[in-house]
Amino acid sequence: MQAETIAEQALLSHGWQILLRRARTPAGEIDLVALKNGQLSFIEVKKRTTYARAAEAISERQRHRIMKAAECLLATHPEWIYDTVVFDVILVDETGVPRRIRNAFWQS
């Protein structure tokens, strides 16, 4: 099973609404966009043999690209109603178990 599917199923089981999958923008792609209780989450999903390797796979350049892509999506989806915006990461190890890192990075 693909890491994005595993992550999506985990989010759905915890009450999240999936707004977009593999959202493409001029600035780049975001794996998942989800909403729960007024929190809008832009989510990067990484699968590697271990959680540590998955976490290491997210570079500073990639974090910047995700934030720019989020700005594009916010501008094109005024219908989204939210209180806060967060950037989360879901890591998937070789066993297929997801681990969510909330507020993994933020825009300064």
MARGUVEX-183735 format. One line per 8 residues: number of its first residue (from 1); their letters; for each residue x, y, z of N, C-alpha, C, O. Coordinates in steps of 0.001 Angstrom, whole numbers. Example, Ala and Ser with C-alpha at 12.3 -4.5 7.8 and 13.67 -1.06 7.14 Angstrom:
! residues 2
1) as) 13190,-5690,7800,12300,-4500,7800,13200,-3300,7800,14236,-3319,8465  12850,-2250,7080,13670,-1060,7140,12900,30,7870,13409,1138,8039 .
! end
This chain:
! residues 108
1) mqaetiae) 838,-1178,0,0,0,0,888,1248,0,1911,1297,683  485,2237,-765,1268,3470,-841,1206,4239,472,209,4186,1193  2272,4944,765,2364,5705,2012,1246,6740,2127,695,6931,3211  904,7408,1027,-163,8411,1068,-1497,7782,1452,-2279,8383,2188  -1759,6580,960,-2997,5875,1294,-3020,5491,2768,-4046,5628,3435  -1890,5010,3271,-1782,4668,4692,-2029,5908,5546,-2779,5858,6521  -1400,7011,5176,-1558,8263,5924,-3005,8747,5878,-3561,9166,6893  -3598,8685,4709,-4984,9130,4556,-5927,8299,5425,-6801,8851,6093 .
9) qallshgw) -5758,6992,5419,-6610,6125,6234,-6447,6432,7722,-7423,6422,8472  -5222,6702,8141,-4980,7042,9546,-5685,8347,9911,-6302,8448,10972  -5594,9334,9042,-6255,10615,9304,-7772,10449,9361,-8420,10970,10269  -8334,9730,8401,-9778,9508,8377,-10252,8797,9639,-11314,9116,10173  -9472,7839,10114,-9862,7095,11318,-9828,7964,12574,-10409,7610,13600  -9142,9107,12483,-9083,10041,13608,-9970,11273,13378,-9816,12290,14054  -10885,11174,12432,-11881,12224,12239,-11508,13368,11328,-12223,14370,11278  -10403,13250,10600,-9997,14307,9674,-10797,14201,8382,-11177,13108,7963 .
17) qillrrar) -11044,15337,7763,-11650,15403,6439,-10521,15671,5448,-9770,16633,5607  -10399,14834,4436,-9366,15030,3417,-9918,15990,2363,-10915,15696,1705  -9263,17131,2212,-9693,18129,1232,-9042,17911,-122,-9696,18041,-1157  -7755,17581,-121,-7024,17364,-1373,-5983,16268,-1192,-5428,16078,-109  -5737,15554,-2282,-4676,14556,-2341,-3732,14956,-3470,-4177,15323,-4557  -2444,14886,-3214,-1438,15244,-4223,-1782,16559,-4912,-1902,16631,-6135  -1934,17566,-4116,-2329,18886,-4612,-1155,19544,-5324,-120,19822,-4718  -1329,19787,-6606,-270,20401,-7412,-528,21901,-7544,-1654,22338,-7786 .
25) tpageidl) 536,22668,-7381,470,24121,-7542,1696,24549,-8344,2601,23740,-8549  1749,25798,-8800,2958,26271,-9480,4204,26197,-8590,5323,26102,-9095  4012,26241,-7283,5149,26205,-6351,5586,24793,-5984,6680,24601,-5453  4746,23809,-6261,5082,22434,-5903,3854,21651,-5495,2724,22117,-5642  4088,20460,-4981,3005,19545,-4629,2956,19318,-3122,3983,19298,-2444  1737,19149,-2616,1522,18776,-1220,780,17448,-1236,-208,17291,-1953  1259,16489,-443,685,15144,-467,-776,15121,-36,-1620,14562,-737  -1083,15721,1109,-2455,15731,1624,-2770,17086,2246,-1908,17736,2839 .
33) valkngql) -4015,17488,2097,-4530,18654,2807,-5754,18160,3561,-6670,17590,2966  -5769,18380,4877,-6847,17843,5704,-7341,18894,6689,-6636,19850,7014  -8577,18691,7158,-9214,19638,8068,-9889,18886,9207,-10552,17872,8993  -9708,19403,10429,-10388,18843,11602,-10496,19932,12664,-9504,20557,13040  -11710,20143,13133,-11955,21097,14222,-11307,22462,13984,-10716,23042,14895  -11421,22966,12763,-10883,24284,12449,-9392,24329,12175,-8842,25398,11907  -8731,23182,12239,-7288,23135,11967,-7066,22606,10551,-7445,21481,10225  -6454,23431,9728,-6129,23061,8357,-4683,22590,8327,-3770,23331,8692 .
41) sfievkkr) -4483,21360,7893,-3146,20767,7918,-2658,20454,6506,-3334,19777,5731  -1478,20961,6195,-780,20622,4960,215,19535,5338,1065,19741,6205  112,18388,4695,816,17198,5173,1759,16634,4118,1368,16386,2977  2995,16439,4520,4002,15752,3708,4095,14322,4236,4179,14105,5445  4080,13357,3331,4155,11946,3710,5473,11379,3200,5833,11574,2039  6185,10681,4069,7459,10060,3690,7487,8618,4165,7138,8323,5308  7904,7723,3282,8056,6314,3645,9503,5892,3412,10060,6080,2330  10090,5320,4449,11451,4777,4393,11492,3551,5301,10480,3201,5909 .
49) ttyaraae) 12624,2909,5398,12729,1698,6216,12530,1984,7697,12030,1134,8432  12918,3176,8137,12721,3561,9539,12128,4962,9593,12199,5717,8624  11543,5299,10740,11011,6651,10920,12124,7686,10815,11927,8760,10246  13289,7366,11363,14410,8316,11330,14815,8623,9894,15040,9781,9544  14908,7599,9073,15276,7829,7666,14200,8620,6932,14500,9452,6076  12954,8352,7273,11859,9103,6651,11939,10578,7034,11767,11454,6187  12197,10846,8301,12298,12232,8768,13470,12951,8114,13364,14126,7760  14580,12250,7955,15768,12846,7331,15539,13190,5864,16259,14014,5300 .
57) aiserqrh) 14547,12568,5248,14294,12765,3822,13595,14086,3513,13405,14426,2345  13214,14823,4537,12531,16100,4324,13542,17232,4497,13938,17568,5613  13945,17803,3381,14986,18833,3388,14407,20220,3663,13195,20426,3603  15283,21147,3960,14887,22546,4152,14254,23092,2871,13262,23819,2919  14824,22741,1752,14285,23182,460,12864,22655,259,11986,23372,-220  12654,21395,631,11328,20803,486,10319,21470,1431,9177,21715,1042  10728,21758,2648,9835,22453,3587,9434,23816,3022,8269,24206,3108  10382,24530,2451,10099,25834,1855,9109,25680,692,8172,26469,563 .
65) rimkaaec) 9317,24677,-137,8422,24425,-1270,7003,24121,-790,6032,24599,-1375  6886,23330,269,5572,22984,816,4859,24238,1324,3659,24405,1105  5586,25104,1992,4981,26339,2501,4518,27242,1361,3450,27848,1443  5313,27334,307,4919,28142,-854,3702,27529,-1549,2799,28251,-1971  3679,26210,-1668,2532,25530,-2270,1278,25754,-1426,187,25929,-1968  1432,25749,-116,294,26005,779,-260,27409,548,-1475,27602,525  622,28381,377,174,29750,90,-659,29784,-1186,-1688,30458,-1238  -223,29066,-2209,-974,28995,-3471,-2357,28387,-3248,-3356,28891,-3762 .
73) llathpew) -2404,27301,-2479,-3680,26630,-2241,-4633,27500,-1424,-5831,27538,-1702  -4111,28188,-431,-4963,29074,363,-5557,30182,-504,-6708,30576,-316  -4771,30678,-1448,-5247,31738,-2339,-6317,31240,-3306,-7189,32007,-3716  -6256,29964,-3671,-7204,29433,-4656,-8398,28714,-4030,-9294,28265,-4746  -8417,28601,-2710,-9535,27927,-2033,-10111,28803,-916,-9993,28463,261  -10731,29926,-1281,-11308,30800,-253,-12476,30144,485,-12890,30628,1539  -13005,29057,-56,-14129,28371,583,-13715,27572,1825,-14569,27181,2621  -12424,27330,1991,-11968,26597,3172,-12159,27466,4412,-11723,28616,4454 .
81) iydtvvfd) -12809,26904,5408,-13038,27602,6673,-12139,26962,7724,-12243,25765,7990  -11254,27760,8322,-10295,27223,9291,-9895,28314,10281,-10030,29507,10009  -9405,27876,11423,-8907,28799,12446,-7386,28878,12431,-6809,29953,12595  -6745,27735,12233,-5281,27672,12240,-4782,26844,11066,-5491,25988,10535  -3553,27121,10679,-2876,26367,9622,-1630,25740,10229,-858,26406,10920  -1444,24451,9961,-253,23757,10451,374,22956,9313,-276,22624,8322  1655,22660,9492,2394,21829,8549,2807,20568,9300,3660,20604,10186  2186,19459,8927,2457,18185,9583,3232,17268,8650,3266,17465,7435 .
89) vilvdetg) 3846,16269,9247,4534,15227,8491,4004,13893,8996,3850,13692,10201  3729,12993,8077,3391,11628,8466,4489,10733,7921,4722,10663,6715  5155,10052,8840,6227,9124,8497,5663,7712,8493,4870,7351,9362  6072,6920,7517,5642,5528,7435,6898,4678,7356,7754,4898,6500  7003,3702,8259,8186,2836,8240,7920,1612,7367,6857,1493,6758  8890,708,7312,8769,-448,6415,7632,-1390,6801,7197,-2194,5976  7143,-1308,8033,6016,-2149,8445,4681,-1538,8039,3641,-2184,8170  4698,-301,7549,3474,354,7114,2714,1066,8213,1550,1427,8038 .
97) vprrirna) 3368,1271,9346,2720,1959,10467,3018,3458,10375,4182,3859,10339  1957,4296,10335,2176,5743,10227,2443,6392,11582,1933,5949,12611  3243,7436,11562,3501,8256,12754,3388,9713,12328,4101,10174,11437  2479,10427,12981,2243,11830,12622,3071,12741,13513,3071,12603,14736  3770,13667,12888,4495,14705,13612,3716,15995,13399,3708,16562,12306  3069,16442,14451,2254,17652,14370,3142,18886,14388,4142,18951,15103  2742,19867,13575,3486,21131,13534,4970,20880,13321,5816,21446,14014  5272,20029,12362,6655,19614,12106,7542,20787,11708,8740,20793,11993 .
105) fwqs) 6960,21761,11060,7691,22984,10717,6674,24093,10555,5474,23833,10470  7142,25317,10513,6250,26457,10429,6887,27539,9592,8093,27566,9348  6014,28430,9164,6464,29546,8333,6838,30705,9238,6081,31077,10135  8015,31273,8993,8450,32398,9834,8163,33722,9165,8462,34776,9726 .
! end
